[in-house]
Amino acid sequence: MSETITRPDPVVSGAQDILGTRGLLVDPEMIEPWLTDWRGRYHGRARALAQPETADELSALVKLCARMNVPLVPQGGNSGMVGGATPDESGQAILLSLRRMNGLRIDAATSTAECGAGVILQTLHEAAAAQDLRFPLSLGGKGSATVGGLISTNAGGTQVLRHGTMRALVEGLEVVLADGSILDLTSALKKDNRGFDLKQLWIGSEGTLGIVTRAVVRLIPAIAERRVAWAGVDTIHDARRLLLHCQQALPQALEGFEVIPRDCLDHVLVYMPDAQPPLAQRHCWNVLMEFDADRDAAASLGEAVENVLANALEGGLIDDAVIAANETQAEAFWELRENVASAERQRGPARQHDISVPVELMPDLLDQAEREIPEQFPGVEVVGFGHLGDGNIHLHTIAPQGVDVDEWERGDGARISDLVYRMVTDHGGSISAEHGIGQDKLKTLQETRDPVAMDVMRAVKQALDPHGLLNPGKLVAPKD
C-alpha cells in the first residue's frame, strides 16, 4: 500500500525563507478574512498571505514570484469598493499585505509626512495633529484605509473640493517594480525637470504597475477655526445653488459640501440609534457644509458663516439650517455622513455607482436617474449622496425586497449599471470618481473610455509588468 506524498510548495517555501514564519501566513483559517472584499461581492483564494516589513523583503519576494511566474495581489486595509484587492479563485496568487510597513515620520519643517504603505489614515491624522499640522484627506473608512491603498486608488473623500485627490497630495514615492527592483522617487526637491513625473504612474494604478512601499505626502497647517453647518433644502437643484452661493461668499473657506437625501438620512438614524437629526423637521435633501480658516481669518469665520446662511435663508435657497455649537456636535454631523455607506449596506443587495460629472450637470443627472431607473426596473430604489462640491455622487440602486441576490446581480443589477454608466457618459462624466476600477468596472472601462487611452494604458502595463503578475484581472484588461 503506497502513501501519497505531498510535495511542499516551492513558492511558499521560498517566501518563508525570505519573510520568516511571522511574515508569511499559510493557515487557511487565518488567511480567510482577507480573501473577501469589504462589500462581500468578491471572494478568492491564495497560496499564502505575505506580510513583508521592509522594501528589501518585498523586493526579494517579488523576484521570487517573477522567477516562479506567480501572481501577487497587494492589499491595504481591505476597505476598497471594487474588488481591487481580492485575488481570483485559482489559488495561484500570493496575497500581499503591507500592514507591517507602518513606519511614520512627520517633518514639521517641510510640512510633510514620510509614511510606510501600511500606515492607517487615522494614524496619519493623529500624528500630524500632534505637530499642529493636518493631512487634508478624510473618508469614512479612515480607521482601516491605508496610505498605500489610498495612493493605489487615487482616493478622494470629503475635502477634494479644496485640497484635491491623493494625486495632489503625494510629494514622492518608493515603489517595488515587477522585476523586484526598488525605485526611489522620494526626492525633496521642489523643482525637478528631469523628464517625466514618474510617481504619477503609480497613483491610481491599483497595484498593477508596481507596489508602493513608502510615500512622502504633503501636510498643511492645522485648522485654527472651523464651522460645520447642516441645512435642509427642497431639491438637489437648490443644493447646487447653495454651493454656488457659498463658493462666491467664502471661496477660501469652504472645505466640504456633502448632500444626503431624506430617506438616506432616515436609514442612518436607524443604523445609529443614539444619533440625533441635526434639524427638527425632515427635509427632502440635507446639506452638510464645512468652513475652515487659518489663524489670520479665524476671528471672523463664525460671523461670516452666519451671514452666508442667513442670506441663503432670506433668499429662499434653504428652508432651515443649524451651525454646530461645538466640536462634539460638529463631529456628530460628520459621523452621520460617514455612516451613510454602512447604513445603506444594511438595506440588502444594491448596485453602487461611484460616478462624477461636471458639477453643474449633477442635478440633471440625478433627476434622470430617479425618473428612468424605477420606470424601467419597477421596485428599485435610487439613492444619490456624497460630494456635490466636486461633482462626485455615490448613486446606489437598491434591489426590490425578496429577490434572489445572485440572479438579480447578473440580470437587472447589471442592466441598471449599464444604464447608469450610459447616463454618466452622456453627461461627459466618469464611471469611477474615487473608488477605482478593480474587478467591478473592468469591462465597463473598456466600453466607455476612449480606445486610444485604453491602448496607452495597456502599453504602460506591458512595459512595466510584461508578464502580467501584478494584481492580474484589475484595471487593465487585455485587448479583445
RODO-2510 file (C-alpha; in nm, 4 decimals, decimal comma):
residues 480
     n   res          X          Y          Z
     1     m     0,0000     0,0000     0,0000
     2     s     0,1565     0,3253    -0,1111
     3     e     0,1276     0,6582     0,0642
     4     t     0,0629     0,9844    -0,1150
     5     i     0,3493     1,2235    -0,0631
     6     t     0,2582     1,5918    -0,0740
     7     r     0,5479     1,7969    -0,2014
     8     p     0,5990     2,1351    -0,0358
     9     d     0,5036     2,4337    -0,2483
    10     p     0,8408     2,5775    -0,3612
    11     v     0,6933     2,9281    -0,3782
    12     v     0,5682     2,9094    -0,0205
    13     s     0,8979     2,7587     0,0954
    14     g     1,0926     3,0337    -0,0778
    15     a     0,8677     3,3019     0,0671
    16     q     0,9148     3,1571     0,4168
    17     d     1,2912     3,1761     0,3719
    18     i     1,2552     3,5461     0,2869
    19     l     0,9896     3,6529     0,5364
    20     g     1,0095     3,4015     0,8190
    21     t     0,7088     3,2442     0,9866
    22     r     0,5819     3,5795     1,1167
    23     g     0,5852     3,7310     0,7720
    24     l     0,4005     3,4518     0,5915
    25     l     0,0646     3,3027     0,6836
    26     v    -0,0350     2,9722     0,5243
    27     d    -0,3130     2,8584     0,7589
    28     p    -0,6346     2,8844     0,5514
    29     e    -0,8382     2,9941     0,8543
    30     m    -0,6012     3,2841     0,9229
    31     i    -0,5996     3,3921     0,5596
    32     e    -0,9754     3,3609     0,5063
    33     p    -1,0787     3,7084     0,6369
    34     w    -0,8594     3,8757     0,3746
    35     l    -0,9987     3,6831     0,0789
    36     t    -1,3344     3,8615     0,0627
    37     d    -1,3793     4,2262    -0,0270
    38     w    -1,5466     4,4750     0,2099
    39     r    -1,8769     4,4650     0,0220
    40     g    -1,8844     4,0853     0,0202
    41     r    -1,9171     4,0682    -0,3581
    42     y    -1,5807     3,9139    -0,4429
    43     h    -1,4092     3,6128    -0,2890
    44     g    -1,0889     3,4406    -0,3934
    45     r    -0,8171     3,2005    -0,2822
    46     a    -0,4433     3,2411    -0,2288
    47     r    -0,1356     3,0250    -0,1709
    48     a    -0,0394     3,2353     0,1290
    49     l    -0,0627     3,5789     0,2847
    50     a     0,2724     3,7566     0,2719
    51     q     0,3443     4,0362     0,5196
    52     p     0,6840     4,1909     0,4435
    53     e     0,8210     4,4503     0,6832
    54     t     1,0710     4,6245     0,4549
    55     a     1,1110     4,7158     0,0906
    56     d     1,4080     4,4787     0,0697
    57     e     1,1952     4,1868     0,1890
    58     l     0,9260     4,2760    -0,0610
    59     s     1,1839     4,3093    -0,3373
    60     a     1,3135     3,9584    -0,2673
    61     l     0,9583     3,8222    -0,2633
    62     v     0,8718     3,9886    -0,5944
    63     k     1,1880     3,8485    -0,7533
    64     l     1,0904     3,5010    -0,6321
    65     c     0,7407     3,5356    -0,7758
    66     a     0,8803     3,6655    -1,1044
    67     r     1,1083     3,3592    -1,1343
    68     m     0,8240     3,1212    -1,0499
    69     n     0,5605     3,3057    -1,2574
    70     v     0,3366     3,3579    -0,9528
    71     p     0,0912     3,6498    -0,9343
    72     l     0,0915     3,8969    -0,6456
    73     v    -0,2212     4,0757    -0,5215
    74     p    -0,1427     4,3781    -0,2991
    75     q    -0,3849     4,4674    -0,0217
    76     g    -0,4009     4,7600     0,2203
    77     g    -0,6900     4,7847     0,4652
    78     n    -0,9216     4,5685     0,2516
    79     s    -1,1721     4,8539     0,2555
    80     g    -1,1969     4,9001    -0,1219
    81     m    -1,5278     4,9088    -0,3060
    82     v    -1,4478     4,7460    -0,6419
    83     g    -1,2737     4,4168    -0,5632
    84     g    -0,9347     4,5638    -0,6446
    85     a    -0,7514     4,3852    -0,3619
    86     t    -0,9174     4,0430    -0,3829
    87     p    -0,7427     3,7514    -0,5593
    88     d    -0,9183     3,5308    -0,8124
    89     e    -1,0459     3,1782    -0,7432
    90     s    -0,7450     2,9977    -0,8913
    91     g    -0,5487     2,9983    -0,5668
    92     q    -0,2262     3,0642    -0,7564
    93     a    -0,1566     3,4143    -0,6265
    94     i     0,0182     3,5267    -0,3129
    95     l    -0,1900     3,7840    -0,1287
    96     l     0,0361     4,0691    -0,0224
    97     s    -0,0463     4,2660     0,2925
    98     l     0,1515     4,5834     0,3512
    99     r     0,0221     4,6393     0,7055
   100     r     0,3637     4,5798     0,8665
   101     m     0,5165     4,8602     0,6584
   102     n     0,3837     5,1168     0,9014
   103     g     0,6742     5,3483     0,9729
   104     l     0,5714     5,7130     1,0073
   105     r     0,7764     6,0310     1,0431
   106     i     0,6388     6,3857     1,0497
   107     d     0,8735     6,6591     0,9270
   108     a     0,7275     6,9817     1,0618
   109     a     0,9989     7,1904     0,8954
   110     t     0,8905     7,0836     0,5459
   111     s     0,5241     7,0136     0,6297
   112     t     0,5492     6,6574     0,5012
   113     a     0,4993     6,3076     0,6356
   114     e     0,7027     6,0047     0,5317
   115     c     0,4705     5,7055     0,5581
   116     g     0,5004     5,3355     0,5053
   117     a     0,2330     5,1969     0,2762
   118     g     0,0645     5,0265     0,5716
   119     v     0,0085     5,3415     0,7774
   120     i    -0,3596     5,3798     0,8678
   121     l    -0,5126     5,7104     0,7582
   122     q    -0,6415     5,7889     1,1063
   123     t    -0,2932     5,7289     1,2490
   124     l    -0,1536     5,9799     0,9997
   125     h    -0,4209     6,2319     1,1004
   126     e    -0,3333     6,1940     1,4683
   127     a     0,0429     6,2157     1,4133
   128     a     0,0073     6,5294     1,2013
   129     a    -0,2254     6,6912     1,4558
   130     a     0,0346     6,6375     1,7282
   131     q     0,2640     6,8658     1,5248
   132     d    -0,0086     7,1279     1,4668
   133     l    -0,0446     7,0068     1,1069
   134     r    -0,3014     6,8047     0,9161
   135     f    -0,3296     6,5731     0,6190
   136     p    -0,6237     6,7125     0,4202
   137     l    -0,7860     6,3909     0,3030
   138     s    -1,0546     6,2149     0,5008
   139     l    -1,3148     5,9476     0,4370
   140     g    -1,5478     5,7193     0,6248
   141     g    -1,3007     5,4291     0,6293
   142     k    -1,0191     5,6298     0,7855
   143     g    -0,9816     5,3754     1,0649
   144     s    -0,8869     5,0955     0,8236
   145     a    -0,7785     5,2567     0,4941
   146     t    -0,4011     5,2652     0,4434
   147     v    -0,1799     5,5204     0,2750
   148     g    -0,0757     5,2637     0,0141
   149     g    -0,4367     5,1820    -0,0674
   150     l    -0,5286     5,5497    -0,0892
   151     i    -0,2446     5,6054    -0,3336
   152     s    -0,3263     5,2999    -0,5431
   153     t    -0,6852     5,4182    -0,5952
   154     n    -0,6111     5,7929    -0,6043
   155     a    -0,8633     5,8305    -0,3234
   156     g    -1,0700     6,1430    -0,2821
   157     g    -1,3016     6,1767     0,0150
   158     t    -1,4745     6,4772     0,1625
   159     q    -1,2113     6,7504     0,1178
   160     v    -1,1367     6,7270    -0,2546
   161     l    -1,3296     7,0485    -0,3136
   162     r    -1,0459     7,2467    -0,1585
   163     h    -0,7405     7,0206    -0,1495
   164     g    -0,7728     6,7755    -0,4377
   165     t    -0,7389     6,3975    -0,4521
   166     m    -0,4456     6,1859    -0,3364
   167     r    -0,2690     6,2714    -0,6613
   168     a    -0,2377     6,6327    -0,5456
   169     l    -0,1061     6,5377    -0,2014
   170     v     0,1750     6,2939    -0,2844
   171     e     0,5211     6,4514    -0,2959
   172     g     0,7186     6,1330    -0,3553
   173     l     0,7035     5,7527    -0,3686
   174     e     0,9112     5,4410    -0,3258
   175     v     0,7941     5,1552    -0,5484
   176     v     0,8942     4,7920    -0,5954
   177     l     0,8673     4,7095    -0,9655
   178     a     0,7578     4,3838    -1,1266
   179     d     1,1168     4,2574    -1,1541
   180     g     1,1846     4,3306    -0,7874
   181     s     1,3914     4,6437    -0,8388
   182     i     1,3287     4,9313    -0,5981
   183     l     1,2559     5,2731    -0,7464
   184     d     1,3097     5,5644    -0,5068
   185     l     1,1172     5,8760    -0,6086
   186     t     1,1142     6,0423    -0,2664
   187     s     1,3384     6,3371    -0,3521
   188     a     1,2582     6,6521    -0,1535
   189     l     1,3357     6,8819    -0,4468
   190     k     1,0721     7,1470    -0,5087
   191     k     1,1910     7,1893    -0,8675
   192     d     1,2972     6,8887    -1,0725
   193     n     1,2592     6,8920    -1,4503
   194     r     1,4478     6,5713    -1,5336
   195     g     1,1780     6,4332    -1,7574
   196     f     0,8544     6,2548    -1,6676
   197     d     0,6927     6,2943    -1,3262
   198     l     0,7200     5,9199    -1,2784
   199     k     0,5433     5,8981    -0,9431
   200     q     0,2123     5,9805    -1,1119
   201     l     0,2230     5,6432    -1,2906
   202     w     0,1616     5,4571    -0,9651
   203     i    -0,1027     5,6891    -0,8194
   204     g    -0,4337     5,5368    -0,9208
   205     s    -0,2758     5,2305    -1,0853
   206     e    -0,4267     4,9879    -0,8283
   207     g    -0,1074     4,7888    -0,7798
   208     t    -0,0947     4,6817    -1,1447
   209     l     0,2301     4,8622    -1,2333
   210     g     0,4300     4,8249    -0,9130
   211     i     0,3863     4,8090    -0,5375
   212     v     0,4078     5,1316    -0,3391
   213     t     0,6072     5,0761    -0,0202
   214     r     0,6637     5,4297     0,1054
   215     a     0,5321     5,7776     0,0344
   216     v     0,6029     6,1376     0,1213
   217     v     0,2767     6,3291     0,1489
   218     r     0,2021     6,6974     0,1857
   219     l     0,0705     6,8386     0,5122
   220     i    -0,0911     7,1764     0,5721
   221     p    -0,1323     7,3918     0,8840
   222     a    -0,3873     7,2690     1,1338
   223     i    -0,7255     7,4352     1,1236
   224     a    -0,7366     7,7361     1,3552
   225     e    -1,1137     7,7668     1,3408
   226     r    -1,3924     7,5777     1,1705
   227     r    -1,7667     7,5918     1,1384
   228     v    -1,9762     7,2898     1,0428
   229     a    -2,3313     7,3575     0,9300
   230     w    -2,6323     7,1486     0,8304
   231     a    -2,9063     7,2803     0,6031
   232     g    -3,2320     7,1474     0,4625
   233     v    -3,3332     7,2175     0,1021
   234     d    -3,6193     7,1123    -0,1249
   235     t    -3,4324     6,9848    -0,4318
   236     i    -3,0867     6,8863    -0,5476
   237     h    -3,1010     7,1932    -0,7730
   238     d    -3,1380     7,4086    -0,4593
   239     a    -2,8345     7,2323    -0,3130
   240     r    -2,6361     7,3212    -0,6241
   241     r    -2,7442     7,6862    -0,5956
   242     l    -2,6420     7,6847    -0,2293
   243     l    -2,2993     7,5533    -0,3301
   244     l    -2,2527     7,8443    -0,5710
   245     h    -2,3666     8,0872    -0,3027
   246     c    -2,1108     7,9517    -0,0536
   247     q    -1,8300     7,9462    -0,3090
   248     q    -1,8943     8,3069    -0,4047
   249     a    -1,9218     8,4283    -0,0455
   250     l    -1,6399     8,2277     0,1173
   251     p    -1,4244     8,0789    -0,1618
   252     q    -1,1169     8,0312     0,0587
   253     a    -1,3057     7,8774     0,3496
   254     l    -1,5413     7,6168     0,2001
   255     e    -1,3800     7,2810     0,2749
   256     g    -1,6618     7,0309     0,2263
   257     f    -2,0090     7,0225     0,0728
   258     e    -2,1997     6,6952     0,1080
   259     v    -2,5589     6,6070     0,0184
   260     i    -2,7792     6,3384     0,1759
   261     p    -3,1408     6,2709     0,0708
   262     r    -3,4153     6,2401     0,3314
   263     d    -3,4694     5,8630     0,3156
   264     c    -3,0960     5,8048     0,3286
   265     l    -3,0637     6,0091     0,6490
   266     d    -3,3582     5,8178     0,7946
   267     h    -3,1720     5,4905     0,7445
   268     v    -2,8552     5,6325     0,9018
   269     l    -3,0539     5,7307     1,2100
   270     v    -3,1893     5,3754     1,2333
   271     y    -2,8357     5,2386     1,1918
   272     m    -2,7107     5,4802     1,4619
   273     p    -2,9919     5,4675     1,7205
   274     d    -2,8163     5,7062     1,9609
   275     a    -2,7667     5,9774     1,6975
   276     q    -2,9879     6,2832     1,6711
   277     p    -3,1082     6,4517     1,3492
   278     p    -2,9473     6,7966     1,3160
   279     l    -3,2764     6,9668     1,2220
   280     a    -3,6166     6,9327     1,3869
   281     q    -3,8016     6,8835     1,0579
   282     r    -3,7304     6,6296     0,7827
   283     h    -3,6178     6,7813     0,4521
   284     c    -3,6055     6,6356     0,1020
   285     w    -3,2321     6,6999     0,0860
   286     n    -2,9775     6,7627     0,3602
   287     v    -2,6560     6,9558     0,3027
   288     l    -2,3502     6,9218     0,5259
   289     m    -2,1010     7,2069     0,4919
   290     e    -1,7634     7,2709     0,6498
   291     f    -1,5875     7,6075     0,6506
   292     d    -1,2283     7,6314     0,7769
   293     a    -0,9927     7,9210     0,8446
   294     d    -0,6269     7,9703     0,9264
   295     r    -0,5104     8,1942     1,2089
   296     d    -0,5385     8,5139     1,0068
   297     a    -0,9061     8,4581     0,9256
   298     a    -1,0117     8,2638     1,2338
   299     a    -1,1647     8,5531     1,4264
   300     s    -1,4126     8,6440     1,1532
   301     l    -1,5134     8,2951     1,0351
   302     g    -1,8089     8,2427     1,2672
   303     e    -1,9789     8,5683     1,1743
   304     a    -1,9061     8,5126     0,8044
   305     v    -2,0708     8,1678     0,8039
   306     e    -2,3720     8,3016     0,9936
   307     n    -2,4121     8,5727     0,7302
   308     v    -2,3829     8,3244     0,4434
   309     l    -2,6566     8,1035     0,5847
   310     a    -2,8779     8,3968     0,6839
   311     n    -2,8597     8,5309     0,3293
   312     a    -2,9339     8,1844     0,1900
   313     l    -3,2388     8,1553     0,4147
   314     e    -3,3612     8,5013     0,3239
   315     g    -3,3110     8,4296    -0,0459
   316     g    -3,5070     8,1043    -0,0328
   317     l    -3,2075     7,8800    -0,1052
   318     i    -3,2577     7,6833     0,2160
   319     d    -3,5536     7,6008     0,4390
   320     d    -3,3629     7,5712     0,7651
   321     a    -3,0069     7,5484     0,8917
   322     v    -2,8033     7,4988     1,2055
   323     i    -2,4375     7,5630     1,2836
   324     a    -2,2710     7,3136     1,5162
   325     a    -2,2369     7,4706     1,8596
   326     n    -1,9090     7,2945     1,9414
   327     e    -1,6624     7,0341     1,8180
   328     t    -1,8652     6,7491     1,9631
   329     q    -2,1695     6,8492     1,7614
   330     a    -1,9568     6,9133     1,4522
   331     e    -1,8158     6,5610     1,4737
   332     a    -2,1672     6,4251     1,5244
   333     f    -2,2777     6,5913     1,1994
   334     w    -1,9861     6,4366     1,0134
   335     e    -2,0464     6,0980     1,1743
   336     l    -2,3919     6,0925     1,0170
   337     r    -2,2368     6,1465     0,6748
   338     e    -1,9574     5,8958     0,7277
   339     n    -2,2014     5,6195     0,8214
   340     v    -2,4193     5,6541     0,5123
   341     a    -2,2426     5,3744     0,3222
   342     s    -2,2615     5,1356     0,6187
   343     a    -2,6298     5,2134     0,6739
   344     e    -2,7098     5,1636     0,3073
   345     r    -2,5249     4,8326     0,3129
   346     q    -2,7765     4,7010     0,5687
   347     r    -3,0659     4,7509     0,3287
   348     g    -2,9883     4,4496     0,1139
   349     p    -2,8482     4,3883    -0,2339
   350     a    -2,7645     4,7011    -0,4282
   351     r    -2,5602     4,8277    -0,7174
   352     q    -2,3276     5,1059    -0,6030
   353     h    -2,2002     5,3554    -0,8573
   354     d    -1,9132     5,5921    -0,7793
   355     i    -1,9627     5,8495    -1,0534
   356     s    -1,8643     6,2036    -1,1412
   357     v    -1,9930     6,4581    -1,3894
   358     p    -1,9378     6,8336    -1,4227
   359     v    -2,0850     6,9849    -1,1058
   360     e    -2,3400     7,1939    -1,2927
   361     l    -2,4826     6,8802    -1,4583
   362     m    -2,5144     6,6647    -1,1453
   363     p    -2,8713     6,7756    -1,0545
   364     d    -2,9941     6,6905    -1,4051
   365     l    -2,8232     6,3507    -1,3934
   366     l    -2,9822     6,2666    -1,0579
   367     d    -3,3235     6,3760    -1,1836
   368     q    -3,2843     6,1498    -1,4868
   369     a    -3,1680     5,8527    -1,2774
   370     e    -3,4501     5,8902    -1,0241
   371     r    -3,7021     5,9053    -1,3075
   372     e    -3,5804     5,6476    -1,5591
   373     i    -3,4424     5,3682    -1,3395
   374     p    -3,7695     5,2993    -1,1489
   375     e    -3,9619     5,3296    -1,4768
   376     q    -3,7520     5,0583    -1,6396
   377     f    -3,6921     4,8497    -1,3251
   378     p    -4,0017     4,8660    -1,1007
   379     g    -3,9339     4,8307    -0,7298
   380     v    -3,5743     4,9524    -0,7498
   381     e    -3,4944     5,2452    -0,5207
   382     v    -3,2439     5,5096    -0,6306
   383     v    -3,0319     5,6835    -0,3658
   384     g    -2,7759     5,9512    -0,4521
   385     f    -2,5484     6,1046    -0,1877
   386     g    -2,1993     6,2396    -0,1494
   387     h    -1,9608     6,5070    -0,2621
   388     l    -2,1696     6,7501    -0,4657
   389     g    -1,8972     7,0112    -0,4239
   390     d    -1,6612     6,8253    -0,6585
   391     g    -1,9205     6,6574    -0,8806
   392     n    -1,8858     6,3099    -0,7269
   393     i    -2,2054     6,1348    -0,6205
   394     h    -2,2467     5,7786    -0,4958
   395     l    -2,5548     5,6505    -0,6764
   396     h    -2,6937     5,3362    -0,5133
   397     t    -2,9700     5,1341    -0,6759
   398     i    -3,1326     4,9076    -0,4188
   399     a    -3,2962     4,5829    -0,5271
   400     p    -3,6631     4,5095    -0,4573
   401     q    -3,7373     4,3085    -0,1452
   402     g    -3,7276     3,9307    -0,1758
   403     v    -3,5218     3,8951    -0,4927
   404     d    -3,2652     3,6223    -0,5422
   405     v    -2,9420     3,8167    -0,4918
   406     d    -2,7233     3,6325    -0,7435
   407     e    -2,9951     3,6297    -1,0069
   408     w    -3,0667     3,9999    -0,9580
   409     e    -2,6961     4,0890    -0,9737
   410     r    -2,6490     3,9036    -1,3012
   411     g    -2,9745     4,0300    -1,4517
   412     d    -3,1412     4,3576    -1,3601
   413     g    -2,8499     4,4727    -1,1444
   414     a    -2,6071     4,4527    -1,4349
   415     r    -2,8550     4,6184    -1,6710
   416     i    -2,9117     4,9021    -1,4241
   417     s    -2,5375     4,9661    -1,4071
   418     d    -2,5192     4,9748    -1,7862
   419     l    -2,7984     5,2337    -1,7868
   420     v    -2,6306     5,4449    -1,5170
   421     y    -2,2980     5,4446    -1,6987
   422     r    -2,4644     5,5432    -2,0263
   423     m    -2,6232     5,8381    -1,8471
   424     v    -2,2888     5,9357    -1,6958
   425     t    -2,1087     5,9111    -2,0296
   426     d    -2,3808     6,1181    -2,1974
   427     h    -2,3198     6,3885    -1,9361
   428     g    -1,9441     6,3894    -2,0016
   429     g    -1,8621     6,2122    -1,6761
   430     s    -1,6549     5,9272    -1,5340
   431     i    -1,7683     5,5799    -1,4280
   432     s    -1,5200     5,5929    -1,1386
   433     a    -1,4669     5,9105    -0,9416
   434     e    -1,2651     5,7853    -0,6444
   435     h    -1,3062     5,4111    -0,5791
   436     g    -1,1060     5,2832    -0,8756
   437     i    -1,1817     5,0157    -1,1352
   438     g    -1,0757     4,6862    -0,9752
   439     q    -1,2711     4,3843    -1,0981
   440     d    -1,6049     4,5563    -1,0738
   441     k    -1,5649     4,8016    -1,3625
   442     l    -1,3028     4,6269    -1,5734
   443     k    -1,5361     4,5567    -1,8650
   444     t    -1,7194     4,8881    -1,8343
   445     l    -1,3951     5,0851    -1,8524
   446     q    -1,3093     4,9239    -2,1855
   447     e    -1,6561     5,0012    -2,3182
   448     t    -1,6705     5,3638    -2,2088
   449     r    -1,3182     5,5053    -2,2247
   450     d    -1,1520     5,6372    -2,5392
   451     p    -0,9934     5,3356    -2,7185
   452     v    -0,6733     5,5323    -2,7725
   453     a    -0,6480     5,5981    -2,3987
   454     m    -0,7003     5,2277    -2,3303
   455     d    -0,4240     5,1373    -2,5761
   456     v    -0,1878     5,3746    -2,3955
   457     m    -0,2775     5,2176    -2,0598
   458     r    -0,2111     4,8684    -2,1987
   459     a     0,1232     4,9833    -2,3383
   460     v     0,2276     5,1176    -1,9983
   461     k     0,1181     4,7938    -1,8316
   462     q     0,3122     4,5867    -2,0848
   463     a     0,6243     4,7962    -2,0331
   464     l     0,6218     4,7805    -1,6533
   465     d     0,4681     4,4362    -1,5949
   466     p     0,5283     4,2369    -1,9140
   467     h     0,4274     3,9042    -1,7592
   468     g     0,1088     4,0392    -1,6002
   469     l     0,1904     3,9188    -1,2483
   470     l     0,0947     4,2337    -1,0549
   471     n    -0,2697     4,2329    -0,9465
   472     p    -0,3942     4,0499    -1,2568
   473     g    -0,7539     4,0951    -1,3652
   474     k    -0,7768     4,4506    -1,2323
   475     l    -0,7902     4,7912    -1,4010
   476     v    -0,6369     4,6996    -1,7387
   477     a    -0,7740     4,4055    -1,9363
   478     p    -0,6012     4,2619    -2,2443
   479     k    -0,7346     4,3861    -2,5753
   480     d    -1,0054     4,1644    -2,7235
***
